[in-house]
């Protein structure tokens, strides 16, 4: 899917092309713009629309985001291709990998008994995975383990962008009272995207990368990995996890 963006008086400019699973395309486009730092706040989004120009095969594979103020894409240095696996391949320099955002300061805590139930709740809600067996999922839960939003995609970071975009379009950012669970590994970029959205607790059923752990520590986030059965590992800011006796 191609994402284009423009501000007042500007022609739409290409921002990125990402391999994605169709569905929740507007959430993906808005979330990508926010987590990449192209759009700083949800209120900056004016309109999201497909680029429909007559009958042609690609008309629903292009989305344009119109924002309230002019956009300068040169400062982002994006090479306009996002890989579905890591998401960092479109960055031109190492300096561009880190998006400027404040550390997450939420005082949210969650009990161990809630935490260990989340993977089964996530799996039960993966309707497209049940059909294909080949998609990742990202989900937001409340402190009681209530599933609030789930998104599926071939790309792990795309699923997270869809969550952030949904929250932005519903005027629910920051997600300071939500925890994020992803179905696979926890990458650096997922931690960073969640930090932009204000998510304090990040969980993965598999391993976090070393960069993800370092980013979580620096950005004030609790990173939990290998959340399987009754066990898990807390890698950063363990004060948010309540371990019952």
ROSE-4610 file (N, C-alpha, C; in Angstrom, 1 decimal, always signed):
// ROSE-4610
residu = [X/X/X/X/X/X/X/X/X/X/X/X/X/X/X/X/X/X/X/X/X/X/X/X/X/X/X/X/X/X/X/X/X/X/X/X/X/X/X/X/X/X/X/X/X/X/X/X/X/X/X/X/X/X/X/X/X/X/X/X/X/X/X/X/X/X/X/X/X/X/X/X/X/X/X/X/X/X/X/X/X/X/X/X/X/X/X/X/X/X/X/X/X/X/X/X/X/X/X/X/X/X/X/X/X/X/X/X/X/X/X/X/X/X/X/X/X/X/X/X/X/X/X/X/X/X/X/X/X/X/X/X/X/X/X/X/X/X/X/X/X/X/X/X/X/X/X/X/X/X/X/X/X/X/X/X/X/X/X/X/X/X/X/X/X/X/X/X/X/X/X/X/X/X/X/X/X/X/X/X/X/X/X/X/X/X/X/X/X/X/X/X/X/X/X/X/X/X/X/X/X/X/X/X/X/X/X/X/X/X/X/X/X/X/X/X/X/X/X/X/X/X/X/X/X/X/X/X/X/X/X/X/X/X/X/X/X/X/X/X/X/X/X/X/X/X/X/X/X/X/X/X/X/X/X/X/X/X/X/X/X/X/X/X/X/X/X/X/X/X/X/X/X/X/X/X/X/X/X/X/X/X/X/X/X/X/X/X/X/X/X/X/X/X/X/X/X/X/X/X/X/X/X/X/X/X/X/X/X/X/X/X/X/X/X/X/X/X/X/X/X/X/X/X/X/X/X/X/X/X/X/X/X/X/X/X/X/X/X/X/X/X/X/X/X/X/X/X/X/X/X/X/X/X/X/X/X/X/X/X/X/X/X/X/X/X/X/X/X/X/X/X/X/X/X/X/X/X/X/X/X/X/X/X/X/X/X/X/X/X/X/X/X/X/X/X/X/X/X/X/X/X/X/X/X/X/X/X/X/X/X/X/X/X/X/X/X/X/X/X/X/X/X/X/X/X/X/X/X/X/X/X/X/X/X/X/X/X/X/X/X/X/X/X/X/X/X/X/X/X/X/X/X/X/X/X/X/X/X/X/X/X/X/X/X/X/X/X/X/X/X/X/X/X/X/X/X/X/X/X/X/X/X/X/X/X/X/X/X/X/X/X/X/X/X/X/X/X/X/X/X/X/X/X/X/X/X/X/X/X/X/X/X/X/X/X/X/X/X/X/X/X/X/X/X/X/X/X/X/X/X/X/X/X/X/X/X/X/X/X/X/X/X/X/X/X/X/X/X/X/X/X/X/X/X/X/X/X/X/X/X/X/X/X/X/X/X/X/X/X/X/X/X/X/X/X/X/X/X/X/X/X/X/X/X/X/X/X/X/X/X/X/X/X/X/X/X/X/X/X/X/X/X/X/X/X/X/X/X/X/X/X/X/X/X/X/X/X/X/X/X/X/X/X/X/X/X/X/X/X/X/X/X/X/X/X/X/X/X/X/X/X/X/X/X/X/X/X/X/X/X/X/X/X/X/X/X/X/X/X/X/X/X/X/X/X/X/X/X/X/X/X/X/X/X/X/X/X/X/X/X/X/X/X/X/X/X/X/X/X/X/X/X/X/X/X/X/X/X/X/X/X/X/X/X/X/X/X/X/X/X/X/X/X/X/X/X/X/X/X/X/X/X/X/X/X/X/X/X/X/X/X/X/X/X]
num = [1/1/1/2/2/2/3/3/3/4/4/4/5/5/5/6/6/6/7/7/7/8/8/8/9/9/9/10/10/10/11/11/11/12/12/12/13/13/13/14/14/14/15/15/15/16/16/16/17/17/17/18/18/18/19/19/19/20/20/20/21/21/21/22/22/22/23/23/23/24/24/24/25/25/25/26/26/26/27/27/27/28/28/28/29/29/29/30/30/30/31/31/31/32/32/32/33/33/33/34/34/34/35/35/35/36/36/36/37/37/37/38/38/38/39/39/39/40/40/40/41/41/41/42/42/42/43/43/43/44/44/44/45/45/45/46/46/46/47/47/47/48/48/48/49/49/49/50/50/50/51/51/51/52/52/52/53/53/53/54/54/54/55/55/55/56/56/56/57/57/57/58/58/58/59/59/59/60/60/60/61/61/61/62/62/62/63/63/63/64/64/64/65/65/65/66/66/66/67/67/67/68/68/68/69/69/69/70/70/70/71/71/71/72/72/72/73/73/73/74/74/74/75/75/75/76/76/76/77/77/77/78/78/78/79/79/79/80/80/80/81/81/81/82/82/82/83/83/83/84/84/84/85/85/85/86/86/86/87/87/87/88/88/88/89/89/89/90/90/90/91/91/91/92/92/92/93/93/93/94/94/94/95/95/95/96/96/96/97/97/97/98/98/98/99/99/99/100/100/100/101/101/101/102/102/102/103/103/103/104/104/104/105/105/105/106/106/106/107/107/107/108/108/108/109/109/109/110/110/110/111/111/111/112/112/112/113/113/113/114/114/114/115/115/115/116/116/116/117/117/117/118/118/118/119/119/119/120/120/120/121/121/121/122/122/122/123/123/123/124/124/124/125/125/125/126/126/126/127/127/127/128/128/128/129/129/129/130/130/130/131/131/131/132/132/132/133/133/133/134/134/134/135/135/135/136/136/136/137/137/137/138/138/138/139/139/139/140/140/140/141/141/141/142/142/142/143/143/143/144/144/144/145/145/145/146/146/146/147/147/147/148/148/148/149/149/149/150/150/150/151/151/151/152/152/152/153/153/153/154/154/154/155/155/155/156/156/156/157/157/157/158/158/158/159/159/159/160/160/160/161/161/161/162/162/162/163/163/163/164/164/164/165/165/165/166/166/166/167/167/167/168/168/168/169/169/169/170/170/170/171/171/171/172/172/172/173/173/173/174/174/174/175/175/175/176/176/176/177/177/177/178/178/178/179/179/179/180/180/180/181/181/181/182/182/182/183/183/183/184/184/184/185/185/185/186/186/186/187/187/187/188/188/188/189/189/189/190/190/190/191/191/191/192/192/192/193/193/193/194/194/194/195/195/195/196/196/196/197/197/197/198/198/198/199/199/199/200/200/200/201/201/201/202/202/202/203/203/203/204/204/204/205/205/205/206/206/206/207/207/207/208/208/208/209/209/209/210/210/210/211/211/211/212/212/212/213/213/213/214/214/214/215/215/215/216/216/216/217/217/217/218/218/218/219/219/219/220/220/220/221/221/221/222/222/222/223/223/223/224/224/224/225/225/225/226/226/226/227/227/227/228/228/228/229/229/229/230/230/230/231/231/231/232/232/232/233/233/233/234/234/234/235/235/235/236/236/236/237/237/237/238/238/238/239/239/239/240/240/240/241/241/241/242/242/242/243/243/243/244/244/244/245/245/245]
x = [+0.8/+0.0/+0.9/+0.6/+1.3/+0.6/+1.4/+0.8/+1.3/+0.4/+0.8/+0.3/+0.9/+0.6/+0.7/-0.1/+0.0/-0.7/-0.2/-0.8/-1.5/-2.0/-2.7/-1.9/-2.5/-1.8/-0.8/-0.6/+0.4/-0.2/+0.6/+0.2/+0.5/-0.2/+0.1/+1.5/+2.3/+3.6/+3.7/+4.5/+4.7/+5.5/+5.0/+5.6/+6.3/+5.5/+6.0/+5.2/+5.8/+5.1/+5.4/+4.3/+4.5/+3.7/+4.3/+3.5/+2.6/+1.3/+0.4/-0.7/-1.4/-2.6/-3.8/-4.6/-5.7/-6.6/-7.2/-8.1/-7.5/-8.4/-8.0/-6.9/-7.0/-6.0/-5.9/-7.0/-6.9/-6.2/-6.4/-5.7/-4.2/-3.9/-2.5/-1.8/-2.4/-1.8/-1.7/-2.7/-2.6/-1.6/-1.6/-0.7/+0.8/+1.0/+2.4/+2.8/+1.9/+2.3/+2.7/+1.9/+2.2/+3.4/+3.6/+4.7/+6.0/+6.0/+7.2/+7.5/+6.7/+6.9/+6.6/+5.9/+5.5/+4.4/+3.5/+2.4/+2.6/+2.6/+2.9/+1.7/+0.5/-0.7/-1.9/-2.8/-4.0/-4.8/-4.8/-5.6/-5.1/-3.8/-3.3/-3.9/-4.5/-5.1/-6.4/-6.5/-7.7/-8.6/-8.0/-8.8/-8.0/-8.6/-7.9/-8.8/-8.2/-9.1/-8.3/-9.0/-8.3/-8.1/-7.1/-6.8/-7.5/-8.8/-9.6/-9.7/-9.1/-9.1/-9.5/-10.8/-11.3/-11.2/-11.4/-11.3/-9.9/-9.1/-7.8/-7.5/-6.6/-6.4/-5.9/-5.1/-4.4/-5.2/-6.4/-7.1/-7.3/-7.4/-7.6/-6.3/-5.2/-3.9/-3.1/-3.8/-3.2/-4.0/-3.4/-4.2/-3.5/-4.3/-3.8/-4.2/-3.3/-3.5/-3.4/-4.4/-4.3/-4.2/-3.3/-3.0/-3.3/-3.3/-3.7/-2.6/-1.4/-0.3/+0.7/+1.5/+2.4/+3.4/+3.7/+4.6/+5.9/+7.0/+8.3/+8.9/+8.8/+9.2/+10.8/+11.4/+12.9/+13.5/+12.9/+13.5/+13.4/+12.6/+12.4/+13.4/+13.8/+14.8/+14.3/+13.0/+12.5/+12.7/+13.1/+13.3/+12.1/+11.0/+9.6/+9.4/+10.1/+9.8/+9.9/+8.9/+8.9/+8.8/+9.7/+9.7/+8.7/+8.0/+7.0/+7.6/+8.9/+9.5/+10.1/+11.0/+11.7/+11.2/+10.9/+10.4/+11.5/+12.8/+13.8/+14.5/+14.1/+14.9/+14.7/+13.7/+13.5/+14.2/+14.9/+15.6/+16.9/+17.2/+18.4/+19.7/+19.6/+20.7/+20.3/+21.4/+21.1/+20.5/+20.8/+20.2/+18.7/+18.2/+16.7/+15.9/+16.7/+16.0/+15.2/+15.7/+15.1/+14.2/+12.9/+11.9/+11.9/+11.9/+11.9/+10.6/+10.6/+9.4/+9.8/+8.9/+9.2/+9.1/+9.8/+9.6/+8.2/+7.7/+6.4/+6.4/+5.5/+5.5/+4.2/+3.5/+2.3/+2.5/+1.7/+1.8/+0.9/+0.5/-0.3/+0.4/-0.3/+0.3/-0.7/-0.2/-1.0/-0.6/-1.5/-1.2/-0.7/+0.1/+0.6/-0.6/-1.6/-2.8/-3.5/-3.5/-4.0/-3.1/-1.8/-0.8/-0.8/-0.8/-0.7/-1.9/-3.0/-4.2/-4.2/-3.4/-3.5/-3.2/-2.2/-1.9/-3.1/-3.8/-4.9/-6.1/-6.2/-7.3/-6.9/-5.6/-5.2/-5.4/-5.0/-5.1/-6.6/-7.4/-8.9/-9.5/-8.9/-9.5/-8.9/-7.9/-7.2/-8.0/-9.1/-10.0/-9.3/-8.5/-7.9/-6.8/-6.1/-5.1/-5.7/-6.9/-7.6/-7.8/-8.0/-8.2/-6.9/-5.9/-4.7/-3.5/-3.4/-2.3/-1.0/-1.1/+0.1/+0.2/-0.6/-0.6/-0.1/+0.5/+0.8/-0.4/-0.4/-1.4/-0.8/-1.5/-1.1/-2.5/-2.5/-3.7/-3.5/-4.5/-4.4/-5.4/-5.0/-5.8/-5.8/-6.9/-6.9/-6.3/-6.2/-5.5/-6.2/-7.5/-8.2/-8.1/-7.4/-7.3/-8.4/-9.1/-10.2/-9.6/-9.9/-9.4/-10.2/-9.4/-10.0/-10.0/-8.8/-8.6/-7.6/-7.9/-6.9/-6.8/-5.6/-5.4/-4.4/-4.7/-3.8/-3.2/-1.9/-1.3/-0.1/+0.3/+1.5/+2.8/+2.8/+3.9/+3.6/+4.5/+4.3/+4.1/+5.0/+4.9/+3.7/+3.2/+2.0/+0.8/+0.8/-0.3/-0.3/+0.9/+1.0/+0.6/+1.0/+0.5/-1.0/-1.6/-3.1/-3.7/-3.1/-3.6/-3.5/-2.3/-2.1/-3.0/-3.1/-4.0/-5.5/-5.9/-7.3/-7.5/-6.5/-6.6/-6.6/-5.8/-5.7/-7.0/-7.6/-8.9/-10.0/-9.9/-10.9/-10.6/-9.6/-9.2/-8.9/-8.1/-7.8/-6.3/-5.5/-4.1/-3.9/-3.0/-2.1/-2.7/-2.1/-2.7/-2.0/-2.1/-1.4/-2.0/-3.2/-3.8/-4.1/-3.2/-3.3/-2.0/-2.1/-0.9/-1.0/+0.2/+0.2/+0.8/+0.2/+0.7/+0.8/+2.0/+2.2/+2.4/+2.1/+2.1/+3.4/+4.4/+5.7/+6.8/+7.9/+9.0/+8.7/+9.5/+9.4/+10.6/+10.4/+11.5/+11.7/+12.8/+13.1/+12.0/+11.6/+10.6/+9.3/+8.9/+7.6/+7.6/+8.7/+8.9/+8.8/+9.5/+9.5/+8.1/+7.4/+6.1/+5.1/+5.2/+4.4/+4.7/+6.0/+6.3/+5.7/+5.7/+5.1/+3.6/+3.0/+1.5/+1.3/+2.4/+2.3/+2.0/+2.2/+1.9/+3.0/+2.6/+3.6/+4.1/+3.2/+3.6/+3.5/+4.6/+4.7/+5.0/+4.2/+4.4/+4.5/+5.3/+5.4/+5.5/+4.9/+4.9/+6.3/+7.1/+8.4/+9.5/+10.7/+11.8/+11.8/+12.2/+12.5/+14.0/+14.2/+15.6/+16.4/+17.7/+18.5/+18.2/+18.0/+17.7/+16.3/+15.4/+14.1/+14.2/+14.9/+15.1/+15.7/+16.8/+17.5/+16.5/+15.7/+14.8/+13.7/+13.2/+12.2/+12.7/+13.9/+14.5/+14.7/+15.1/+15.3/+14.0/+13.0/+11.7/+10.7/+11.2/+10.3/+9.2/+9.4/+8.4/+8.8/+7.8/+8.0/+7.9/+9.0/+9.1/+9.0/+8.1/+7.8/+8.0/+8.8/+9.0/+8.7/+8.6/+8.3/+7.1/+6.1/+4.8/+4.1/+4.3/+3.7/+3.3/+2.1/+1.7/+1.6/+2.3/+2.3/+3.6/+4.4/+5.8/+6.0/+6.9/+7.3/+8.6/+9.2/+10.4/+10.2/+10.5/+10.4/+11.8/+12.0/+13.3/+13.6/+12.5/+12.8/+11.6/+11.8/+10.8/+9.8/+10.3/+9.4/+8.4/+8.6/+7.7/+6.2/+5.9/+4.5/+3.9/+4.6/+4.1/+3.9/+2.7/+2.4/+2.4/+3.4/+3.6/+2.9/+1.8/+1.1/+1.9/+1.8/+2.4/+1.6]
y = [-1.2/+0.0/+1.2/+2.2/+3.5/+4.5/+5.2/+6.2/+7.6/+8.5/+9.8/+10.8/+12.0/+13.0/+14.4/+15.3/+16.7/+17.6/+18.8/+19.9/+20.9/+22.0/+23.0/+23.6/+23.6/+24.2/+23.3/+22.1/+21.2/+20.0/+19.6/+18.3/+17.1/+16.1/+14.9/+14.3/+14.0/+13.5/+12.1/+11.3/+9.9/+9.8/+9.1/+8.9/+7.6/+6.5/+5.2/+4.2/+3.1/+1.9/+0.7/+0.1/-1.0/-2.2/-3.4/-4.6/-4.8/-4.9/-5.0/-6.0/-6.4/-7.2/-6.2/-6.3/-5.3/-5.4/-4.2/-4.0/-3.0/-2.1/-1.1/-0.2/+0.0/+0.8/+2.2/+2.9/+4.2/+4.3/+3.3/+3.2/+3.0/+2.2/+2.0/+3.3/+4.0/+5.2/+6.3/+6.5/+7.5/+7.1/+5.8/+5.3/+5.4/+5.1/+5.2/+6.7/+7.6/+9.0/+9.5/+9.0/+9.4/+8.8/+7.5/+6.8/+7.1/+7.6/+8.0/+9.5/+10.2/+11.6/+12.5/+12.1/+13.0/+13.9/+13.3/+14.0/+13.9/+15.1/+15.1/+14.8/+15.1/+14.9/+14.5/+13.8/+13.3/+14.4/+15.6/+16.7/+17.3/+16.9/+17.5/+16.8/+15.6/+14.9/+15.6/+15.9/+16.6/+15.6/+14.7/+13.8/+12.6/+11.4/+10.2/+9.7/+9.4/+8.9/+8.0/+7.1/+6.3/+7.2/+6.9/+7.7/+7.1/+7.3/+6.7/+7.6/+7.1/+7.9/+7.1/+6.8/+6.0/+4.5/+3.7/+2.2/+1.8/+1.4/+0.9/+0.0/-1.0/-2.1/-1.6/-0.5/+0.0/+1.0/+1.3/+2.4/+2.3/+1.0/+0.8/+0.4/+0.6/+0.3/+1.6/+2.8/+4.1/+4.9/+5.4/+6.2/+7.5/+8.6/+9.9/+10.5/+11.0/+11.7/+13.2/+13.9/+15.4/+15.9/+16.8/+17.3/+18.8/+19.3/+20.7/+21.7/+21.3/+22.2/+21.7/+22.5/+22.0/+21.0/+20.0/+18.9/+19.0/+18.9/+18.8/+17.4/+16.6/+15.2/+15.1/+16.2/+16.1/+15.9/+16.5/+16.4/+15.0/+14.2/+12.8/+11.9/+12.3/+11.5/+10.0/+9.8/+8.5/+8.1/+6.8/+6.4/+5.7/+5.9/+5.5/+4.0/+3.2/+1.7/+1.2/+0.6/+0.0/-1.5/-2.2/-3.7/-4.2/-5.3/-5.8/-6.5/-6.8/-7.6/-6.7/-5.8/-5.0/-3.5/-3.0/-1.6/-0.5/-0.9/+0.1/+0.3/-0.5/-0.5/+0.8/+1.5/+2.8/+3.9/+3.8/+4.9/+5.1/+6.4/+6.7/+6.8/+7.1/+7.2/+6.6/+6.2/+5.7/+6.7/+8.0/+9.1/+9.2/+8.7/+8.8/+7.6/+6.6/+5.5/+5.9/+6.8/+7.2/+8.4/+8.2/+9.3/+10.0/+11.3/+12.1/+11.9/+11.5/+11.4/+11.4/+11.8/+11.9/+10.5/+10.2/+9.0/+8.8/+7.6/+7.3/+7.3/+8.1/+8.3/+7.8/+6.9/+6.4/+5.5/+5.6/+4.8/+3.6/+3.2/+2.0/+0.8/-0.1/-1.4/-2.5/-3.7/-4.8/-6.0/-6.9/-8.0/-9.2/-10.0/-11.2/-12.1/-12.2/-13.1/-12.6/-11.3/-10.8/-11.0/-10.8/-10.9/-12.2/-13.3/-14.6/-15.1/-14.4/-14.7/-14.1/-13.1/-12.3/-13.1/-14.0/-14.6/-15.5/-16.2/-16.9/-16.0/-14.9/-13.9/-13.4/-13.1/-12.6/-13.7/-14.9/-16.0/-16.2/-16.2/-16.5/-15.4/-14.2/-13.1/-12.9/-13.8/-13.7/-14.4/-13.7/-14.4/-14.6/-13.7/-13.9/-14.9/-15.0/-16.0/-17.4/-17.5/-18.8/-19.3/-18.4/-18.7/-18.9/-18.1/-18.1/-18.8/-18.7/-19.3/-18.5/-17.2/-16.5/-15.1/-14.6/-13.2/-13.0/-11.8/-11.3/-10.6/-10.4/-9.6/-8.7/-7.6/-6.7/-6.3/-6.2/-5.9/-5.0/-4.2/-3.3/-3.9/-4.0/-4.5/-3.4/-3.5/-2.6/-3.3/-2.6/-3.2/-4.4/-4.7/-5.8/-7.0/-6.8/-7.8/-7.8/-6.7/-6.6/-6.2/-6.9/-6.7/-5.5/-4.4/-3.2/-3.1/-3.4/-3.3/-4.3/-5.0/-6.0/-5.7/-5.8/-5.6/-6.7/-7.3/-8.3/-7.8/-8.3/-7.9/-8.8/-8.9/-9.7/-9.1/-7.8/-7.2/-6.8/-7.2/-6.9/-5.4/-4.6/-3.2/-2.5/-3.1/-2.7/-2.8/-4.0/-4.3/-3.2/-2.8/-1.8/-0.5/-0.1/+1.1/+1.2/+0.1/+0.1/+0.3/-0.2/+0.1/+1.6/+2.2/+3.6/+4.5/+4.1/+4.9/+4.8/+3.7/+3.6/+4.5/+4.4/+5.3/+6.8/+7.1/+8.5/+9.0/+8.1/+8.5/+8.5/+7.7/+7.7/+8.7/+9.6/+10.6/+9.9/+8.8/+8.1/+8.1/+8.9/+9.0/+10.1/+9.9/+8.7/+7.6/+6.4/+5.1/+4.8/+5.8/+5.7/+4.6/+4.2/+3.2/+1.9/+1.6/+0.4/-0.4/-1.7/-2.5/-3.1/-3.3/-3.8/-5.2/-6.1/-7.5/-7.8/-8.3/-8.7/-10.2/-10.8/-12.2/-12.8/-12.0/-12.5/-11.9/-11.6/-10.9/-9.5/-8.9/-7.5/-6.8/-6.0/-5.3/-3.9/-3.3/-1.9/-1.0/-1.2/-0.3/-0.4/-1.6/-1.7/-0.9/-1.0/-0.3/+1.2/+1.7/+3.1/+3.6/+2.8/+3.2/+3.3/+2.3/+2.3/+3.5/+3.9/+5.0/+6.3/+6.5/+7.6/+7.7/+6.5/+6.4/+6.5/+6.5/+6.6/+5.3/+4.1/+2.8/+2.5/+2.2/+2.0/+0.5/-0.5/-1.9/-2.6/-3.2/-3.9/-5.4/-6.3/-7.7/-8.4/-9.5/-10.3/-11.8/-12.7/-14.1/-14.7/-13.9/-14.4/-13.4/-13.4/-12.6/-11.2/-10.3/-8.9/-8.9/-8.0/-7.8/-7.0/-7.0/-6.2/-4.7/-4.3/-2.9/-2.5/-3.5/-3.2/-3.1/-3.9/-3.8/-2.5/-2.1/-0.8/+0.4/+0.3/+1.4/+1.5/+0.3/+0.3/+0.9/+0.6/+1.2/+2.7/+3.1/+4.6/+5.3/+4.7/+5.4/+5.2/+4.6/+4.4/+3.4/+2.4/+1.3/+0.0/-0.7/-2.1/-3.0/-3.8/-4.7/-6.1/-6.9/-8.3/-9.2/-10.2/-11.2/-12.6/-13.5/-14.9/-15.1/-14.4/-14.5/-15.7/-16.8/-18.1/-18.9/-19.5/-20.2/-19.4/-19.9/-19.1/-18.4/-18.3/-17.7/-16.5/-15.6/-14.5/-13.9/-13.1/-12.4/-10.9/-10.1/-8.7/-8.1/-7.3/-6.9/-5.4/-4.6/-3.2/-2.7/-1.8/-1.2/-2.2/-3.1/-4.1/-3.6/-2.4/-1.8/-1.8/-1.9/-1.9/-3.3/-4.3/-5.7/-6.1/-6.4/-6.8/-8.3/-8.8/-10.2/-10.7/-11.4/-11.9/-13.0/-13.0/-14.1/-15.4]
z = [+0.0/+0.0/+0.0/-0.9/-0.9/+0.0/+0.8/+1.7/+1.2/+0.9/+0.5/+1.5/+1.6/+2.6/+2.0/+2.5/+2.0/+3.0/+3.1/+3.9/+3.0/+3.6/+2.9/+1.7/+0.6/-0.6/-1.2/-0.7/-1.2/-2.1/-3.0/-3.8/-2.9/-3.0/-2.2/-2.6/-1.6/-1.8/-1.3/-1.9/-1.5/-0.2/+0.8/+2.1/+2.2/+1.9/+2.1/+1.2/+0.9/+0.4/+1.3/+1.8/+2.7/+2.3/+2.4/+2.2/+3.4/+3.2/+4.3/+3.9/+5.0/+4.8/+4.6/+3.5/+3.4/+4.6/+4.9/+6.0/+7.0/+7.5/+8.4/+7.8/+6.5/+5.7/+6.3/+6.6/+7.1/+8.5/+9.3/+10.6/+10.3/+9.4/+9.1/+8.6/+7.7/+7.2/+8.3/+9.1/+10.1/+11.2/+11.6/+12.6/+12.1/+10.8/+10.3/+10.3/+10.0/+10.0/+11.4/+12.4/+13.8/+14.3/+14.2/+14.8/+14.1/+12.8/+12.1/+12.4/+13.1/+13.5/+12.4/+11.3/+10.2/+10.7/+11.5/+12.1/+13.6/+14.3/+15.7/+16.6/+16.2/+17.0/+16.2/+16.8/+16.1/+15.6/+16.3/+15.8/+14.5/+14.1/+12.9/+11.7/+11.9/+10.7/+10.3/+9.0/+8.5/+7.8/+7.0/+6.2/+5.8/+5.6/+5.1/+4.0/+2.9/+1.8/+0.8/+0.1/-0.9/-2.1/-2.9/-4.1/-5.3/-5.3/-6.4/-7.6/-8.7/-9.9/-11.1/-11.1/-12.2/-11.9/-12.8/-12.7/-13.0/-11.9/-12.1/-10.9/-11.2/-10.2/-8.8/-8.8/-7.6/-6.8/-7.2/-6.6/-5.1/-4.5/-3.1/-2.4/-3.1/-2.6/-2.4/-2.5/-2.3/-1.3/-0.3/+0.7/+0.9/+0.9/+1.1/+2.4/+3.2/+4.5/+4.3/+4.5/+4.5/+5.9/+6.1/+7.5/+7.5/+8.7/+8.9/+8.6/+8.5/+8.3/+7.3/+6.6/+5.6/+6.1/+5.2/+5.5/+4.7/+5.4/+4.7/+4.9/+3.8/+3.9/+3.8/+3.4/+3.3/+4.6/+5.7/+7.0/+7.6/+7.0/+7.5/+6.7/+5.5/+4.8/+4.5/+4.4/+4.2/+2.7/+2.5/+1.1/+0.6/+1.3/+0.8/+0.6/+1.2/+1.2/+2.6/+3.1/+4.5/+4.3/+4.9/+4.8/+5.9/+5.5/+6.4/+7.7/+7.6/+8.7/+9.8/+9.4/+10.4/+10.5/+9.3/+9.3/+9.3/+9.5/+9.5/+8.2/+7.2/+5.9/+5.1/+5.4/+4.7/+5.3/+6.4/+7.0/+6.2/+6.0/+5.2/+6.1/+7.4/+8.3/+9.6/+10.4/+11.7/+12.6/+12.4/+13.3/+13.1/+12.0/+11.7/+12.4/+12.9/+13.5/+14.7/+15.5/+16.8/+16.5/+16.7/+16.7/+18.0/+18.0/+19.2/+19.9/+21.1/+22.0/+23.4/+24.3/+25.7/+26.3/+27.4/+28.1/+28.6/+28.6/+29.1/+30.6/+31.2/+32.7/+33.3/+32.6/+33.2/+34.4/+35.4/+36.7/+36.6/+35.5/+35.3/+35.8/+36.5/+36.9/+36.5/+36.4/+36.0/+36.9/+37.3/+38.1/+37.2/+37.8/+37.2/+36.7/+37.5/+37.1/+35.8/+35.6/+34.4/+33.2/+33.5/+32.4/+31.7/+32.5/+32.0/+31.2/+31.3/+30.6/+29.2/+28.9/+27.7/+26.4/+26.4/+25.1/+24.6/+25.5/+25.0/+24.5/+25.2/+24.7/+23.4/+23.2/+21.9/+20.8/+21.1/+20.1/+19.7/+20.7/+20.4/+19.6/+19.6/+18.8/+17.4/+17.1/+15.8/+14.7/+14.2/+13.3/+11.9/+11.4/+10.1/+10.2/+11.3/+11.5/+11.5/+12.0/+12.0/+10.5/+9.6/+8.2/+7.5/+7.7/+6.9/+7.6/+9.0/+9.7/+9.5/+8.9/+8.6/+8.9/+9.9/+10.2/+11.7/+11.9/+13.2/+13.8/+15.1/+15.7/+16.8/+17.0/+18.1/+18.7/+20.0/+20.7/+21.9/+22.2/+23.4/+24.4/+25.7/+26.8/+27.9/+28.7/+29.8/+31.0/+32.2/+33.3/+33.9/+33.5/+34.0/+33.0/+31.9/+30.9/+29.8/+29.8/+28.8/+27.4/+26.4/+25.1/+24.5/+24.2/+23.6/+22.1/+21.5/+20.1/+19.7/+18.6/+18.0/+16.5/+16.0/+14.6/+14.1/+12.9/+12.3/+11.0/+10.8/+9.6/+9.3/+8.1/+7.7/+8.4/+8.7/+9.3/+10.7/+11.7/+13.1/+13.4/+12.7/+13.0/+12.3/+11.2/+10.6/+11.6/+12.2/+13.2/+14.3/+14.7/+15.8/+15.2/+14.0/+13.4/+13.3/+12.9/+12.8/+14.2/+15.3/+16.6/+16.9/+16.7/+17.0/+16.1/+14.8/+14.0/+14.4/+14.9/+15.4/+16.6/+17.5/+18.7/+18.3/+17.4/+16.9/+16.3/+15.5/+14.8/+15.8/+16.9/+17.9/+19.1/+18.9/+19.9/+21.2/+21.2/+22.4/+22.8/+22.1/+22.4/+23.5/+24.4/+24.5/+25.2/+24.9/+25.5/+26.8/+27.7/+29.0/+29.9/+29.7/+30.6/+29.8/+28.8/+28.0/+28.0/+27.9/+27.6/+26.2/+25.6/+24.2/+24.3/+23.5/+23.4/+21.9/+21.5/+20.1/+20.1/+18.9/+18.8/+18.5/+18.2/+17.8/+18.7/+18.0/+18.7/+19.0/+19.9/+20.3/+19.7/+18.6/+18.0/+18.6/+18.2/+18.6/+18.1/+16.9/+16.3/+16.9/+17.3/+18.0/+19.3/+20.1/+21.3/+21.1/+20.0/+19.7/+19.3/+18.5/+18.0/+19.2/+20.1/+21.3/+22.2/+22.3/+23.1/+22.6/+21.2/+20.6/+21.0/+21.1/+21.5/+23.0/+23.8/+25.2/+25.9/+25.3/+25.9/+27.0/+28.2/+29.3/+29.4/+29.0/+29.2/+27.9/+27.5/+26.2/+26.5/+25.9/+26.1/+24.7/+24.7/+23.6/+24.0/+23.1/+23.4/+23.1/+22.4/+22.0/+22.6/+22.1/+22.7/+22.2/+23.1/+22.7/+22.2/+21.3/+20.9/+21.9/+21.9/+22.8/+22.7/+21.4/+21.2/+21.7/+21.7/+22.2/+23.7/+24.4/+25.8/+26.2/+25.5/+25.8/+25.6/+24.5/+24.2/+25.3/+25.7/+26.8/+28.1/+28.4/+29.6/+29.5/+28.4/+28.1/+28.0/+27.5/+27.2/+28.3/+29.4/+30.6/+30.4/+29.6/+29.3/+30.0/+30.4/+30.9/+29.7/+29.5/+28.4/+29.0/+28.6/+29.0/+27.8/+27.9/+26.9/+27.3/+26.3/+26.6/+27.5/+27.2/+27.9/+27.4/+28.1/+27.7/+29.0/+28.9/+30.1/+31.3/+32.4/+33.6/+33.8/+32.8/+33.0/+32.0/+32.4/+31.5/+32.1/+31.4/+31.8/+31.7/+32.7/+32.7/+32.5/+31.5/+31.1/+31.5/+31.7/+32.1/+32.9/+33.8/+34.6/+35.2/+36.0/+36.6/+37.6/+38.0/+39.1/+38.6/+37.3/+36.8/+36.9/+37.2/+37.3/+38.8/+39.1/+40.5/+40.6/+41.3/+41.5/+42.8/+42.7/+43.8/+44.5/+45.8/+46.6/+46.6]
